[in-house]
Amino acid sequence: MNSSPSRTVLGRTLTEWFFSLPVFTLLLLTLIIGTGEMVHGQLLKLGESMFGDHNAQVQYFMLRADPVKPECNPNIDVDAEVARQSAGGAAAGGAADDIDNLFGGEPTAVDPAVVRKSVLQAQEICRMKHDLYEKVVQHQTPEVKVYRTIETSFHVLFQLGTDNRSLILLLMVAISAITTTLGFHHIGIRPGHYSKDYLLQSGSQLLASGLLLYSCWRYFEILGASGVPIEHPLLHYIWMGLFSILVLINLKRVVMPVKSEHGEGNWSGAFLSIPLYAHMATVAGVYFLIKGHDAGLAIYINQLMELPSIFMNLGLFIWAGMLLKQSRLVDLFMNILRPWSLSPQLLTYIILLAASYATAYTGASGVFVIAAGGIIYHEVRAAGGTRQFALAATAMSGSLGVVLRPCLLVVLIAALNKQVTTSGLYHWGFYVFLLTSTLFFLASQLLRTERAAIESPRTAIPAMLRQVIPTIPYIIVVVTVVWLYEAVLDTKLNEITAPTIMPVILLITLVYDKISNRGKTELTPDYASHRQEGVEKSIRFATNETIGHIGALLSLMTLSLAMGGVIERSEVMGFFPKVFENHWIAMTFLVVTKVLLGMIMDPFGAVVLVSGTLAPIAYANNIDPLHFWMMVLVAFELGYLLPPVAINQLLTRQVIGEDEVNTADKEVKQLGFYRRYERWILPLAVMAVGLVVVSYAPLAVHDFPELKFIADWFPAPPH
């Protein structure tokens, strides 16, 4: 979010001091915690290599604290102990006698030989404990004590951050939500422009915040009355504090409405500008009140705290996306393609292939649209593509990569469903990606109206190679960072480590980009006017944008959880059978429901809901779990492109600008149906066909023996 003009202190606005700086600190702290865990793992390995003694069977973990001397006696008088235990056992009848009596057996006498064997075994174990104790004491050198002090102190420091992930996440969400509300940056079907838009936005958010505040207060009250100590009461105070602030902000704006320079507007248009999260909060809040479940909203939004790492990682991915937006990386990639003078369709296909992998590394489809959508739109237009086609390409740029490694949504699915693994999902996800990308290529080629141009390789290759040269330093930076993590911290770049490593890569890359290109204003094209000069300004601007997007996206995700609760508690699923006549009918039911969920819910919230409600139906109808979740991912992306929400289309409109979208619609007003609605139809057609193939092709291969050979084309996923 861009800060509105206001009083500055030390060259920074109050908004930046009170909102941007804390969020930047929390994001940086999250990075430090993630890297710190990797560092601590290496400290343990280093401690083992330096102080572990395999010959003496002493490992470093035994040396991390002062040893405690065993209390047993290794020099016990065996004969006396045997006699004592035999006499005691005989007097009491023995444990064996009791068991025998229980099952009707005859009492047995204590066997001294058995007792002696037991005593000797105990003595041997005791001697081993004392022997190990002496070895550990001998290895407690001054060097060990110094090293363990450093290692354990490091562990305590970062464990403190790890144990408070929920608090860090909630503080980030609270600050971002307040900032997003102040800036009217929440996601609606259309952005606010007019005075009535802002008034209705404020009124709807006042109602939503009031319902959330009441629910959180009642939840805290119910927990207090239960007699059980409240776990993490600070989290409850922050929730209530957040919604109290939001109530006050929106109440002021209702009483003292914001005036727009664009005029009053109309109420029908204003209704479309209501934030989607406010719709969800109102529907869910009213439902829970009617059902007498006052704490319902609070219970479901607190599910955000159950998987804090997932949503903190999403915040890091958003930050990485905004840092990417401030750099020239996408420009440099496009420079490599320009010498080929590709047709818009060919260029878009290549862009989508690259964007898919970038999407996977930015965590969610919407993040990449925000980060690179403006550049993609510009390049497709520069290649001769129509506005409608460029808008379609931009909206779809984030839709193909959600099935690729290391996409965060796949990690969440595997975390909630033990029937699947990330490796299996990514394995089949690659084939789904090939399918959808190929479908886009075929569709764009069939529907094009101009020649599929391409420059002669003799001309293009030398020019392309010249454009590769400027990218080499950036490649070196990326490879170096990845190598350092792997060589020094023994940590590879994968779906688990990507949320930590990717922001570090983008931060270092951005620093290099700004330093190496200082003063070269010609390298900043008109469409990239958002880019700032200098390292500090760029990071600050990226953080400001990150706050707005965290506030908007996580608000939507949080209330999606509440909407999922409404669907779950309303027992809508009870109207449908759990076992269908055959798996074809079951799959059709599941496809329709997933698309509908994708239309109205955020995928992260929808995954939580589906895991508990619809996934068991799929398994009960003999639908393979991997097949089911591949279908879910494609269905969600199709839902992301469908009204009434069409979040990827909304984000495209946001990054391209309302005026440009309106111009795109006006210039095709007199053309045929497809050309008028190309930005909608093309992405929907590709994803819909992809969904049909992903959903039903595996069933056909399973049911028809003549198609079994197709299964041999695809190797099984790794275990």
Secondary structure, 3 states (H helix, E strand, C coil): CCCCCCCEECCEEHHHHHHHHHHHHHHHHHHHHHHHHHHHHHHHHHHHHHHCECCCCECHHHHCCCCCCCCCCCCCCHHHHHHHHHHHHHHHCHHHHHHHHHCCCCCCCCCHHHHHHHHHHHHHHHHHHHHHHHHHHHHCCHHHHHHHHHHHHHHHHHHHHHHCHHHHHHHHHHHHHHHHHHCCCCCCCCCCCCHHHHHHHHHHHHHHHHHHHHHHHHHHHHHHHCCCCCCCHHHHHHHHHHHHHHHHHHHHHHHCCCCCCCCCCCHHHHHHCCCHHHHHHHHHHHHHHHCCCCCHHHHHHHHHHHCHHHHHHHHHHHHHHHHHHHCCHHHHHHHHHHHHCCCHHHHHHHHHHHHHHHHHHCCCHHHHHHHHHHHHHHHHHHCCCCHHHHHHHHHHCCCCHHHCCCCHHHHHHHHHCCCCCHHHHHHHHHHHHHHHHHHHHHHHHHHCCCCCCCCCHHHHHHHHHHHHHHHHHHHHHHHHHHHHHHHHHCCCCCCCCHHHHHHHHHHHHHHHHHHHCCCCHHHCCHHHCCCCCCHHHHHHHHHHHHHHHHHHHHHHHHHHHHHHHHHHHCCHHHHCCCCCCCHHHHHHHHHHHHHHHHHHCCHHHHHHHHHHCHHHHHHHCCCCHHHHHHHHHHHHHHHCCCCCCCHHHHHHHHHHCHHHHHHHHHCCCCCCHHHHCHHHHHHHHHHHHHHHHHHHHHHHHHHCHHHHHHHCCCCCCCC
